[in-house]
Amino acid sequence: MGFKDWLIDQKNSTVSGVKKFANKDFMEAIAAGCAMIAAADGTIDSSEKQKMVGYINLNESLKAFKLNEVLARFNHYAEMFEFDFNVGKAEASKSITKLKKHPDAARTLVAVCCSIGASDGNFDKNEMALVKEMCIMLGLNPADFQV
């Protein structure tokens, strides 16, 4: 491999690494946001987890991650919420706010969280309030999501 080939290889490797890091932030935010909304009513319903799994299987930027890896992150946040809601919320918020500089990703996150909230047939006021807080954290207009 010549120097030019090596240089191209290094550039591609760096670009790939940056994309993966951005996707990792997105994956963490999705897991954190879904856990937050799922925990809003005090119990994490299996339909909420299944809705998140369905989204993971559809989203191109999350397909790079193994499903068990995303579920492990979701379970991590869910355990935080089970331990103490405010501790869970603080931890989840750290991951969620990383998307503030990426409005398209932030909007997708909020849309997914709305879907998670409604997945058990009842998008209740606690779930809506958390989505509204999430919008404010991300610099989005809650009215765009009817919350």
C-alpha positions in Angstrom: 0.0 0.0 0.0 1.4 3.3 -1.1 1.4 6.5 0.9 -1.5 7.9 -1.1 -3.6 4.7 -0.5 -2.7 4.9 3.2 -3.8 8.5 3.4 -7.1 7.7 1.7 -7.6 4.8 4.1 -7.0 7.0 7.1 -9.4 9.6 5.9 -12.1 7.0 5.3 -11.5 5.5 8.7 -11.8 8.9 10.4 -15.0 9.7 8.6 -16.4 6.3 9.5 -15.4 6.8 13.1 -17.0 10.3 13.3 -20.3 8.9 11.8 -20.3 6.0 14.3 -19.8 8.4 17.2 -22.7 10.6 16.0 -24.8 7.4 15.6 -23.7 6.3 19.1 -25.0 9.6 20.5 -28.3 9.1 18.6 -28.5 5.5 19.8 -27.9 6.6 23.4 -30.5 9.4 23.1 -33.1 7.0 21.6 -32.5 4.5 24.5 -32.6 7.3 27.1 -35.6 9.0 25.7 -37.6 5.9 25.2 -36.8 4.8 28.8 -37.8 8.2 30.1 -41.2 8.2 28.4 -41.8 4.5 29.2 -41.1 5.2 32.9 -43.4 8.3 33.0 -46.4 6.4 34.3 -44.4 4.4 36.8 -44.2 1.1 34.8 -42.4 0.2 31.7 -44.9 -1.6 29.5 -43.7 -4.3 27.1 -45.6 -2.6 24.3 -43.4 0.5 24.8 -40.2 -1.6 24.6 -41.6 -3.4 21.5 -42.3 -0.1 19.8 -38.7 1.0 20.4 -37.4 -2.4 19.0 -39.5 -1.9 15.9 -38.1 1.6 15.4 -34.5 0.3 15.8 -35.1 -2.3 13.1 -36.3 0.5 10.7 -33.8 3.2 11.3 -30.7 3.1 9.1 -28.4 4.9 11.5 -29.3 2.5 14.3 -28.9 -0.7 12.2 -25.1 -0.4 12.7 -25.8 -1.4 16.3 -26.8 -4.8 17.5 -30.3 -4.9 18.9 -29.0 -6.4 22.2 -26.6 -3.4 22.5 -29.5 -0.9 22.2 -31.7 -2.9 24.5 -28.8 -3.0 27.1 -28.6 0.8 27.0 -32.4 1.0 27.3 -32.4 -1.3 30.3 -29.5 0.7 31.8 -31.7 3.8 31.7 -34.8 1.9 32.8 -32.9 0.6 35.9 -32.0 4.2 36.7 -35.6 5.2 36.6 -36.6 2.2 38.7 -34.0 3.2 41.3 -35.1 6.8 41.4 -37.1 8.7 38.8 -35.1 11.9 39.2 -31.8 10.1 39.0 -33.0 8.4 35.8 -34.3 11.6 34.4 -30.9 13.4 35.0 -29.0 10.6 33.4 -31.3 10.3 30.4 -31.2 14.1 29.9 -27.4 14.1 29.6 -27.7 11.8 26.6 -30.8 13.5 25.1 -29.2 17.0 25.2 -26.3 15.8 23.0 -28.7 16.0 20.1 -29.4 19.7 20.6 -26.9 20.6 17.9 -28.5 18.2 15.4 -32.1 19.4 14.9 -33.1 16.6 12.5 -31.9 13.9 14.9 -33.6 15.8 17.8 -36.9 15.9 15.9 -36.7 12.2 15.1 -36.0 11.5 18.8 -39.0 13.4 19.9 -41.2 11.8 17.3 -40.1 8.3 18.4 -40.7 9.2 22.0 -44.2 10.4 21.1 -44.8 7.0 19.4 -43.5 5.2 22.5 -45.8 7.2 24.7 -48.8 6.3 22.6 -47.8 2.6 22.1 -49.8 1.4 25.1 -52.9 3.1 23.8 -52.7 6.0 26.2 -50.4 9.0 25.6 -51.0 10.4 29.1 -50.3 13.8 30.6 -47.1 12.6 32.4 -45.7 11.3 29.1 -46.7 14.5 27.3 -45.1 16.6 30.0 -41.8 14.8 29.6 -42.0 15.1 25.8 -42.6 18.8 26.3 -39.5 19.0 28.6 -37.5 17.1 26.0 -38.5 19.6 23.3 -37.4 22.5 25.5 -34.1 20.7 26.3 -33.5 20.3 22.5 -34.6 23.8 21.5 -37.7 22.4 19.6 -41.2 23.8 19.7 -43.5 21.4 21.7 -46.5 22.6 19.6 -44.9 20.9 16.6 -45.5 17.6 18.4 -48.9 18.6 19.8 -47.7 18.5 23.4 
